[in-house]
Amino acid sequence: MLQGYKLFTVTHRTTDINQIADFFIDAPDDQVLERKLKKIKDYFGIEELMYLITCNRILFFMYKPEAIDINAFFFAVNEKLRHMTGSLNQSIEYYEDELAIHHLYEVASSVDSLVVGEREILRQLREAYNKCKTKFEITGDKLRIAMQMTVKSAKMVHGNTRIGEKPVSIVSLAVKKLLQSTPKHDSRVIIIGAGQTNVLMSNFLKKYEFIKNVSVFNRTLDNAQELANRLNGRAYTLEDLNTYGEGFDIMIICTSSTEKFINPEIYSQLLQSDSDQKIIVDLSVPSNIDKKVLANNDINYIEIESLKKLAADNLAFRKNEIAKVKEILAERVTEFKEVYRQRELVREISHVPKEIKAVKEKAINIVFKKQLEKVDAPTRELIEEMMTYMEKKCIALPIKKAKETNLGSVI
Ligand SMILES: NC(=O)c1ccc[n+]([C@@H]2O[C@H](COP(=O)([O-])OP(=O)(O)OC[C@H]3O[C@@H](n4cnc5c(N)ncnc54)[C@H](OP(=O)(O)O)[C@@H]3O)[C@@H](O)[C@H]2O)c1
């Protein structure tokens, strides 16, 4: 019934988080991303496509009735993957038809998340879809219905279970880990990146009162300034990292850049010859910190992979709810099949209104033309009104019936 839907994904369940970035499309900006996605779509003859990356998953959701060679698909995503065919198959999960919809529902409801119950994933999924739909124009009706039903299901899950109770997120777990090392409230905090994740992080910094000495660095200065204003901090561009001389105790870094721009030279500049242990909260995927920096300095390094243990504790708290969520999702997939069938039927009879209108026009202008010329104006008007009424009814009835029953028994 739901043939043609396909979902390819690599997640924290199969792959080390630091390696998930190997499966990303390498694109410094949306223009390049759009071009690469369209190239993949055309090359594999995919009718509709969407692409999501988060800190713990990459996901391609698509519509294409024929099979796709998955390895070839990922080689097109990233040429480098050709060299790791063995582990490639272990990393990639593949779902099709009903199972693809089911998996998308699980993702949106956060039962597949590293931090089960987090709400961030639904926002990320909607944003990814909207970008692919509106900006890249690579989606269509099939993905539209699937996304509509997915969002509805996720809301139903959150409304009817305790899966999202006592909300947690990657950010809140990172903060929990940060607090375990009891940093001082007057710590010098540098924040690198001013996106959604660091905005969430800033709420915690405020809550736990780490805003005495904050500097924000970002590609776009205005965004750095906006975040700095929330924290009574100072704003800088990323280039300013080369000359910053105030030192730091805590670095919070999270950008969408794929560059390891915190290299030994910049780190040394930031240290200002200080030899105390530093705390780095690094939530970027892939990390923006050069491995040599981590290897050669005294750092309490908090990154997503290291949050898995805390995430597992969180899972234990929510375990009972997962069974309930799965029950709801199974029902919702059944509902999706019905909605999809109706949509297909409506599509199949979409030519009917045009044909009925043509019959009416022909009756008035050709078949009964002479007879109509003989009747007076009010009678002609009445006849045309009746025919328009019939036309509307003839159009509405099969569509209504198609929604209620199987089209085969209607037309
Ligand atoms: N959302 C979450 O829950 C979550 C949790 C953990 C980790 N993450 C990871 O965090 C990263 C960012 O996510 P986000 O939700 O915060 O994204 P976002 O809201 O889109 O913000 C992206 C940030 O990265 C900067 N940036 C983008 N491209 C850049 C480039 N080429 N060079 C330098 N800076 C660049 C942006 O700067 P401008 O202001 O100049 O655009 C902005 O500060 C991603 O790797 C994501 O996987 C997200």
The ligand as an SDF file (V2000), in Angstrom:
LIG
                    3D

 48 52  0  0  0  0  0  0  0  0999 V2000
   19.8280   21.3230   17.9450 N   0  0  0  0  0  0  0  0  0  0  0  0
   20.2960   20.4180   18.7830 C   0  0  0  0  0  0  0  0  0  0  0  0
   19.6320   19.9080   19.6650 O   0  0  0  0  0  0  0  0  0  0  0  0
   21.7260   20.0030   18.7120 C   0  0  0  0  0  0  0  0  0  0  0  0
   22.2710   19.3310   19.8060 C   0  0  0  0  0  0  0  0  0  0  0  0
   23.5790   18.9710   19.7590 C   0  0  0  0  0  0  0  0  0  0  0  0
   24.3450   19.2790   18.6670 C   0  0  0  0  0  0  0  0  0  0  0  0
   23.8070   19.9050   17.5990 N   0  0  0  0  0  0  0  0  0  0  0  0
   24.6960   20.2000   16.4900 C   0  0  0  0  0  0  0  0  0  0  0  0
   25.0250   21.5600   16.5840 O   0  0  0  0  0  0  0  0  0  0  0  0
   25.3960   22.0830   15.3260 C   0  0  0  0  0  0  0  0  0  0  0  0
   24.6650   23.3820   15.0950 C   0  0  0  0  0  0  0  0  0  0  0  0
   23.3040   23.1660   15.3000 O   0  0  0  0  0  0  0  0  0  0  0  0
   22.2940   24.3630   15.5360 P   0  0  0  0  0  0  0  0  0  0  0  0
   20.9430   23.7370   15.7000 O   0  0  0  0  0  0  0  0  0  0  0  0
   22.7910   25.2460   16.6160 O   0  0  0  0  0  0  0  0  0  0  0  0
   22.3860   25.0880   14.1110 O   0  0  0  0  0  0  0  0  0  0  0  0
   21.9100   26.5540   13.6700 P   0  0  0  0  0  0  0  0  0  0  0  0
   20.8730   27.1080   14.5770 O   0  0  0  0  0  0  0  0  0  0  0  0
   21.6440   26.4380   12.2300 O   0  0  0  0  0  0  0  0  0  0  0  0
   23.2360   27.4310   13.8770 O   0  0  0  0  0  0  0  0  0  0  0  0
   24.3790   27.1700   13.1400 C   0  0  0  0  0  0  0  0  0  0  0  0
   25.5480   27.9140   13.7270 C   0  0  0  0  0  0  0  0  0  0  0  0
   26.7230   27.5260   13.0170 O   0  0  0  0  0  0  0  0  0  0  0  0
   27.2920   28.6920   12.3600 C   0  0  0  0  0  0  0  0  0  0  0  0
   27.7930   28.2570   11.0710 N   0  0  0  0  0  0  0  0  0  0  0  0
   27.1140   27.6290   10.0880 C   0  0  0  0  0  0  0  0  0  0  0  0
   27.9230   27.3660    9.0420 N   0  0  0  0  0  0  0  0  0  0  0  0
   29.1560   27.8420    9.3810 C   0  0  0  0  0  0  0  0  0  0  0  0
   30.4130   27.8680    8.7140 C   0  0  0  0  0  0  0  0  0  0  0  0
   30.5650   27.3430    7.4850 N   0  0  0  0  0  0  0  0  0  0  0  0
   31.4560   28.4240    9.3620 N   0  0  0  0  0  0  0  0  0  0  0  0
   31.3040   28.9450   10.6010 C   0  0  0  0  0  0  0  0  0  0  0  0
   30.1290   28.9630   11.2880 N   0  0  0  0  0  0  0  0  0  0  0  0
   29.0710   28.4170   10.6780 C   0  0  0  0  0  0  0  0  0  0  0  0
   26.1350   29.6610   12.2390 C   0  0  0  0  0  0  0  0  0  0  0  0
   26.6540   30.9650   12.1210 O   0  0  0  0  0  0  0  0  0  0  0  0
   25.7830   32.1670   11.4890 P   0  0  0  0  0  0  0  0  0  0  0  0
   25.0730   32.8110   12.6410 O   0  0  0  0  0  0  0  0  0  0  0  0
   26.7940   33.0350   10.8630 O   0  0  0  0  0  0  0  0  0  0  0  0
   24.8330   31.5550   10.4860 O   0  0  0  0  0  0  0  0  0  0  0  0
   25.4260   29.4260   13.5710 C   0  0  0  0  0  0  0  0  0  0  0  0
   26.1170   30.0300   14.6150 O   0  0  0  0  0  0  0  0  0  0  0  0
   25.0930   20.9600   14.3310 C   0  0  0  0  0  0  0  0  0  0  0  0
   26.2940   20.2750   14.0810 O   0  0  0  0  0  0  0  0  0  0  0  0
   24.1470   20.0630   15.1090 C   0  0  0  0  0  0  0  0  0  0  0  0
   24.2060   18.7430   14.6420 O   0  0  0  0  0  0  0  0  0  0  0  0
   22.5200   20.3160   17.6160 C   0  0  0  0  0  0  0  0  0  0  0  0
  1  2  1  0
  2  3  2  0
  2  4  1  0
  4  5  1  0
  4 48  2  0
  5  6  2  0
  6  7  1  0
  7  8  2  0
  8  9  1  0
  8 48  1  0
  9 10  1  0
  9 46  1  0
 10 11  1  0
 11 12  1  0
 11 44  1  0
 12 13  1  0
 13 14  1  0
 14 15  2  0
 14 16  1  0
 14 17  1  0
 17 18  1  0
 18 19  2  0
 18 20  1  0
 18 21  1  0
 21 22  1  0
 22 23  1  0
 23 24  1  0
 23 42  1  0
 24 25  1  0
 25 26  1  0
 25 36  1  0
 26 27  1  0
 26 35  1  0
 27 28  2  0
 28 29  1  0
 29 30  1  0
 29 35  2  0
 30 31  1  0
 30 32  2  0
 32 33  1  0
 33 34  2  0
 34 35  1  0
 36 37  1  0
 36 42  1  0
 37 38  1  0
 38 39  2  0
 38 40  1  0
 38 41  1  0
 42 43  1  0
 44 45  1  0
 44 46  1  0
 46 47  1  0
M  CHG  2   8   1  16  -1
M  END
$$$$
